[in-house]
């Protein structure tokens, strides 16, 4: 059996390390759900409400680095919005698949039609619609890369009528590139900070997201300074 768009989508998600799709099954997501079943390497986690799917994906992303949720045409993906805002503001790398109306019906005030570009504009770092088989692998790759490197929500609109079309060969690699750059202040900045800390007897350390990978160092500094540590929510 030839591979369709949904099979290609699931294969790329598996290769990217995504283990689950949180969603409510049915309607324009049916072919994606069927592809998940055929693939067998990723789980479809059925929830009672799409808002739960988005919050679950946001939580998993903060634990494991990358997660996925999906919502079907109209009300389905609209329900994702609250959880996606939370994930985006929490710098959680989430891919949201927003299944939409058939591409041939765009701009016709079709039943449950929404403009996903406008809808998710303020809670995403990538937000596009793949309306053809050729666009899907490239846009999905771009969405995953943006979610990982910009640490936020990437939304991929997916018209329900293309999900069962034959897949097109990917024009670019679908391997997700991950990097962990090491960022540090300059020598002069470090000396200025040391001088500032040494010149005060009472110091409190207040940490934000930038200190997320420096837990051990923060504890060592706090012990040396005998300083309490506060942190952002």
N, C-alpha and C positions, 0 to 999 in steps of 0.2 A: 504494500500500500504506500502510495506516495505521501511525502510529508507535507502537511499544511502549515499555515501561518501559526496556528496555536501550538503545534508540535515544535516548531522552530523557536517560538517564544519560551516554551518550557525548557528546552535544551539549553538556551542561553542563560536562563535563570539558574539552572542546575550548575552550569559551568562557573557561574559567578559566586557560587557557594550558598545560594538561597535554599533553605530547607523546607519552608512552609509558605503558603499563600493564605492569608486570612481573608475570608470573603463569605458572602451569602450567595449560594449557587442559584443558577437559573437565568432565563432570558438571554441577553446578549453575551453572557459569559459561559454559555453551555459548552461551546467548542473548546474553550480554554480548560474548563473542568474535565472534559473528556480526555484532553491531551495530558493532563496531570495524571489521570488514571492509567493511560497507556504507558507513560514514561516510567512510573513507579519509583522514581528517585526523589520525588518532592511530595509533600503532603498538602492536601487541601483542607484547611482548618475551617470548618463551617461554624459561623457565629450567628447569633440571633439578630444582630443589628450591625450594619456596616461601621457605625461609629466605634463599636467594640473592636472591629477588625483593624481600624486605623490606630487605636490606642495600643492594641496588642502588638502590632508591627513596630510602633514607636518604642515600646518597652524592650522588645527583642533586639532591635537595632542598637539600643544603648548597652545591651548585654553582650551581643555578638558582633556588632559592627555593621550589619546590613540586613534588612528585612523587607517583606513585600505584603501589600494588601491590595484588594481589588473591589470595585463596585460596579454594578451593572448600569445600564442606560437610565438616565434621569434620576429618580429618587435614590437609587443605589449608590452612585458615586457622590451625589450631593451629601448623603449621610456621612461620608468620609471626612468632611471638612473640619469638624471639631478636633478629631484625633490628629489630622495632618497639621493643623496649626500648632498643636502641642508638640508634635515631633519636630517640626521645623524650628520652633523657638527653642527647643531643647537640643538642637544640633544633632538630631538622630538621622542616620542615613536610611531613608525609607523610599522604596519604589512603590508608587501607587498606580495601578492599572485602572484607568477610568474608561470602562466600556461605554460606547456611545451609540447613538442612532445609526442606521445604515448610511454610508457615505453618500449614496445617491440622493438622500433626503436632506442633506445639509441646506440650511437657509430656506426651508419651506414651512417653518412653524410646525414641524412634525410632532407627533405625540411624544411627550416627555423630552423634547429637545432642550439641551442646555449648551452653553458656550463654555467648554472646559477651559479654554485659554483664559477667559475672563474670570471664571469661577475660582480657579486655583492660583491666580497670579500672585497673590499676596502671601501665600504659604508654601512657596516652592522655589527651588533654585534652577529647575528645568521644567518646562511645561509645553509640550507639543502634542500634535495629533498625527499618528501614522495612518494615512488614508489609503496607502497602496502597499502591496506585498514588498516592493523594493525598499520602501522607506522603513519598514519594521525593524530589520536587524540593525541598521545604522542608528536609528532613533533610540532603540532599546539600549544599545551600547552607550550612546551619549547620555541617556538618562541614568544608567548605572554609574558611569564615571562621575557625573555631576553629583549624584547622591553621596558617593564615597569621598570625593575630594573636597567638595564644598560643605560636607556634613549637613545635609538638609534633605528636604523632600523633593523627589523628582516624579513628575506626573506624566504618564504616557496615555494619551487618549487613543482608544482603539475601537473603531467602528465595528459593530457586531457582524456586519455582512462580509467583512474581509477575513474573519478569523478561521473560515473553512476553505479559503482559497489556497491554491498550491503555493508553497513557499518559494521565494526567489533566492538565488544564491547571494550570500553576503558579500558586499563589495569591500568591506574592511574586516579586520580581525574582530572576533567577538570575545576575545580573552580580556577579562577585567584586569586592568593594571592598578595595582595598589602600591603606594609608597608611604613612607613614614619619615618625612624630613625632620632633621634635628635643628631646632631653632634655638639660638641662645643670644643674650645681649653681648654687645661689644665689651672689650676689656675695660675701657673707660667707664662704661655704664655700670659694670660689676664693681669697680673700685668706688664709684660714687655711692652705690647702694650699700657697700660694706661700711663706708665712712658714715653714712646716715644711720645704719643700725648700731654701730659702735658708739655713736654720740648720744644715744638715748638709753636710759635705764629700763624703761617700760615700753615694750613693743608688742603689738598684736598683729598677727599674720592673717590677712583676709584674702582668700583664694577664689579665683574664678575658673572658668573652663580651661584657661591656658595652663593651669597647673594639674590637669587631669592625669597626665602621664608622669608626674613627679611626686607621687605620694611619699615614697621613701625619703627623698631629699627634703621634702617639707617637714616631715617628722624629725629628721636630724637637725634641721635648722631650728625648729621649735624647741627641741631639747637643749640646744646650745644657748639659745637666747632666753630660755625659760618663758616662752611666749605662748599664750593661748592661740588656737587656730579657729577662725570662723570661715564659713564657706557659703557660696551662693546656693539657693534652693535647687 
